[in-house]
Amino acid sequence: MGCGEIVRTAHLPGYERYGQRVVGVYDVRPEATAGIREQFGVETVFGELDELLGHPEIEIVDVATHPDVRPALVRQALAAGKHVLAQKPFAPDLATARKLVEEGERSGLTVAVNQNGRWAPAWRAATKLIEQGVIGDVVAVTHLYHHNYRFTMGTVFDEIEHLVLYDYSVHWFDITRCWLEGKTATAVRAREYRTPNQPVESSAPWGAWAAIDYEDGSSALIRGVGSAETSRPRKLFWVHGSEGTIRGAVLGSGPVPGEEELELERGGTTTRFQLDGSWHTNGFAGAMGELVTAIVEKREPYNSARHNLLSLELTLAACLSAEDDGRPVALEREQALAGGDR
Ligand SMILES: NC(=O)c1ccc[n+]([C@@H]2O[C@H](COP(=O)([O-])OP(=O)(O)OC[C@H]3O[C@@H](n4cnc5c(N)ncnc54)[C@H](O)[C@@H]3O)[C@@H](O)[C@H]2O)c1
């Protein structure tokens, strides 16, 4: 559902590459689906939403619209008996997100969130190293991402409130909480600001940072340079642990040459990892692959909507803080619900 920019550049290429069958697509704007069958081997372009929802061979609905219409579409898909992969940010607010989680669980269907960054090769490999305890206890997570939001000018993205913290940085809040899994976040502080070289015609502020404090003294910092002029717009990260350090870079969208990077320093030795693929394509295939696998194995997917509640709570807390010039916003609700974290 929804065949915009990201579906053409990442969802469908990812599914095609890994042999995921796409029964059909639907978009409210018929022009959005032009040429999509020929380009990606999609079987059907539906003229009406109900045709998609009523199709007996469709098991999973991939909701790839903007978040404003997402909750209603998720509900319709569940009512039609379909599992759901919902684009991020999952919902406009926590109450809606919680209701969707409960509706999915009541219906016995699986709702997952397309936090495809979890399968960006360097972030994924870092997650596996952390889970294996290779760097000991994670004490600090730091991100610095180069980005330029010029592409949002004249699009609906420029009208989204808290574009950078809510719509974009949700991936960074999400991966950070994965790396600090099991710890209790206490507060989030954040700011958004217009950068000096940002065109006056753009509405959304392009610069942002957010800091997350944890009960045990661990901390995280996310800094987005929103008007970077660089031919290497990598998203750098460092994970400091009690026994070692992981550092690396993921590549975002666009035909960026080169590979994602990851190195591990421990006990005086630095190991560089050879990584294949990139966030766009592999990450998107990973998010769908995890959902498909979880359905077959009858288990909760790693990217379940329930697991996403804390990611969304951190993101929304950052937005709230930014509205009040960086005031610390306390966290408790989703962690309490999830029994500590997950
Ligand atoms: N890495 C990522 O995960 C990533 C990257 C980019 C965008 N996104 C997210 O994906 C979503 C879409 O982004 P985009 O860049 O493709 O936007 P877009 O504006 O290019 O596309 C959105 C599409 O949804 C369609 N649509 C709107 N209402 C609909 C409805 N009721 N039913 C069916 N179709 C409907 C629109 O016609 C449009 O074609 C956003 O939430 C964005 O944040 C995620």
PDBQT file of the ligand as one rigid body, heavy atoms in Angstrom, charges set to zero:
ROOT
HETATM    1  N1  LIG A 401      14.753   3.914   5.434  1.00  0.00    +0.000 N 
HETATM    2  C1  LIG A 401      13.449   4.005   5.511  1.00  0.00    +0.000 C 
HETATM    3  O1  LIG A 401      12.867   3.194   6.172  1.00  0.00    +0.000 OA
HETATM    4  C2  LIG A 401      12.704   5.097   4.819  1.00  0.00    +0.000 A 
HETATM    5  C3  LIG A 401      13.299   5.920   3.861  1.00  0.00    +0.000 A 
HETATM    6  C4  LIG A 401      12.490   6.887   3.237  1.00  0.00    +0.000 A 
HETATM    7  C5  LIG A 401      11.143   7.012   3.588  1.00  0.00    +0.000 A 
HETATM    8  N2  LIG A 401      10.624   6.209   4.561  1.00  0.00    +0.000 N 
HETATM    9  C6  LIG A 401       9.225   6.344   5.021  1.00  0.00    +0.000 C 
HETATM   10  O2  LIG A 401       8.346   5.778   4.061  1.00  0.00    +0.000 OA
HETATM   11  C7  LIG A 401       7.130   6.506   4.018  1.00  0.00    +0.000 C 
HETATM   12  C8  LIG A 401       6.865   6.943   2.582  1.00  0.00    +0.000 C 
HETATM   13  O3  LIG A 401       7.954   7.714   2.121  1.00  0.00    +0.000 OA
HETATM   14  P1  LIG A 401       8.142   8.058   0.556  1.00  0.00    +0.000 P 
HETATM   15  O4  LIG A 401       9.448   8.750   0.430  1.00  0.00    +0.000 OA
HETATM   16  O5  LIG A 401       7.921   6.848  -0.274  1.00  0.00    +0.000 OA
HETATM   17  O6  LIG A 401       6.959   9.106   0.376  1.00  0.00    +0.000 OA
HETATM   18  P2  LIG A 401       6.157   9.455  -0.969  1.00  0.00    +0.000 P 
HETATM   19  O7  LIG A 401       5.444  10.714  -0.675  1.00  0.00    +0.000 OA
HETATM   20  O8  LIG A 401       7.091   9.422  -2.147  1.00  0.00    +0.000 OA
HETATM   21  O9  LIG A 401       5.147   8.255  -1.123  1.00  0.00    +0.000 OA
HETATM   22  C9  LIG A 401       3.992   8.041  -0.336  1.00  0.00    +0.000 C 
HETATM   23  C10 LIG A 401       2.981   7.332  -1.235  1.00  0.00    +0.000 C 
HETATM   24  O10 LIG A 401       1.849   6.944  -0.457  1.00  0.00    +0.000 OA
HETATM   25  C11 LIG A 401       0.698   7.121  -1.269  1.00  0.00    +0.000 C 
HETATM   26  N3  LIG A 401      -0.519   7.165  -0.452  1.00  0.00    +0.000 N 
HETATM   27  C12 LIG A 401      -0.964   8.181   0.338  1.00  0.00    +0.000 A 
HETATM   28  N4  LIG A 401      -2.115   7.835   0.949  1.00  0.00    +0.000 NA
HETATM   29  C13 LIG A 401      -2.391   6.563   0.551  1.00  0.00    +0.000 A 
HETATM   30  C14 LIG A 401      -3.438   5.658   0.835  1.00  0.00    +0.000 A 
HETATM   31  N5  LIG A 401      -4.438   5.975   1.663  1.00  0.00    +0.000 N 
HETATM   32  N6  LIG A 401      -3.415   4.434   0.247  1.00  0.00    +0.000 NA
HETATM   33  C15 LIG A 401      -2.417   4.090  -0.609  1.00  0.00    +0.000 A 
HETATM   34  N7  LIG A 401      -1.404   4.914  -0.933  1.00  0.00    +0.000 NA
HETATM   35  C16 LIG A 401      -1.376   6.142  -0.348  1.00  0.00    +0.000 A 
HETATM   36  C17 LIG A 401       0.977   8.418  -2.000  1.00  0.00    +0.000 C 
HETATM   37  O11 LIG A 401       0.146   8.589  -3.139  1.00  0.00    +0.000 OA
HETATM   38  C18 LIG A 401       2.459   8.247  -2.355  1.00  0.00    +0.000 C 
HETATM   39  O12 LIG A 401       2.641   7.633  -3.616  1.00  0.00    +0.000 OA
HETATM   40  C19 LIG A 401       7.303   7.678   5.014  1.00  0.00    +0.000 C 
HETATM   41  O13 LIG A 401       6.723   7.344   6.243  1.00  0.00    +0.000 OA
HETATM   42  C20 LIG A 401       8.818   7.783   5.190  1.00  0.00    +0.000 C 
HETATM   43  O14 LIG A 401       9.193   8.242   6.470  1.00  0.00    +0.000 OA
HETATM   44  C21 LIG A 401      11.366   5.255   5.162  1.00  0.00    +0.000 A 
ENDROOT
TORSDOF 0
